[in-house]
Amino acid sequence: MRKKQKEMNTISLETRKRIITENLSLVNDASVIEQIENILTNFTTVKRFTVEELEERATKSEEAITEDRIYSVNEVREKLGL
C-alpha cells in the first residue's frame, strides 16, 4: 500500500512541477522571478561544511549517542506522523 501511495505522490509531484513550469513562462515581473530564484537556491544549493563544522557535528552526535538520545527510523516517522 505504501509503495502505491508513494507512486501516486510522485506522479502528483511531477504534474505539479510541470504546471509550475508552464505558468512560469507567463510571468513577466522580474521581482517575482528573483523571488522564485531565491527559493530554488535555498532548496538546491549544496551546503558545504568546513572541517571544524563537521568535527562539531560529529562531537554532538557522539554525545547524543552516549546520552542515549537516539531514535529508530520508525520512531522518527511516528513522531512526524509519516
MOQUIUR-V418494 format. One line per field, one symbol per residue. phi: phi as a letter, one per 40 degrees, with the letter a starting at -180 (. if undefined). psi: psi as a letter, one per 20 degrees, with the letter a starting at -180 (. if undefined). burial: b if it has 16 or more other C-alpha atoms within 10 Angstrom, else e. A space follows every 50 residues. Layout:
BEGIN
phi=???
psi=???
burial=???
END
This chain:
BEGIN
phi=.ccccccccccccccccccccccccccbccccccccdccccccbccccbc dccccccccccccccdcfcbbcdcccdcccgc
psi=gggggggghggggggghggggghhiipjohhgggggggghghiippppqr ggggggggghghggghjkmqqrghhggghik.
burial=eeeeeeeeeeeeeeeeeeeeeeeeeeeeeeeeeeeeeeeeeeeeeeeeee eeeeeeeeeeeeeeeeeeeeeeeeeeeeeeee
END
